[in-house]
Amino acid sequence: MLTDSTITTMLPVTDSDRAGRFYADALGLKPTGASEDGTRYFAAGAGVIGLRPMPDGAQSESTALSFEVTDLPAEVAALESRGVRFQDFDVEGLKTVGHIADLGAERAAWFTDTEGNVLCMHQVLG
């Protein structure tokens, strides 16, 4: 039953207008509507992202969601051209080169939205 469900990922935002512009303009996602509580919805693959107004500090320091892509370097370049700033790491077990970390079976790149939510793009290799 749940395996056939469309998933809506709810992300906390403090400014839904600012966040909505980021998800539409920088990420290129299509707005699909809004609810009475101010949550704004965007189509994302087979699922939906909901930007729900919450108090500042509700964001997680961990990755909130990850977009699976087929050409990670091209996607990083495309988002960078729209003003998305990627995080770089150089710590034991995690190093990015050109914003991309090689994780063995996959590669990944992380960035934050305007509200501080950590987002990721990853590419499965092989």
C-alpha positions, 0 to 999 in steps of 0.5 A: 500500500505505502509502496504505491503512495506519492511522497510529499516531503515537508520542509520547514521554512520561515519565509515561504515567499523567499523559499518559493522563489528559490525552489521555482527560480533556482531549482526550476521546480514547478509550483503546484499550489498552496494550502490555507496554512501557507504551505507551498507545494512543488512537483519533484519527480514522482513526489511533492515538496511542501514548504511549510511555514515554521518558526526559525530554528526548525530546520535540521542540520542533516540532509533533508532530501536528496535529488537523484540525478543522472549527470551530477556535474552538469546539474551542479553547473546548472544550479550554480549558474542560477545562484545556488551555492554548494558546500565543500568539505575536506574532513576525514572520510568526506572530501569534495572536488568541484563541489562533488564527493565520491562516496564509492557507489555514488557521488553527491553534492550538498547545498542549502535552501534560503531557509537553511534546509540541507539539500543534496543531489546524488548520482548512483554510479555503475 
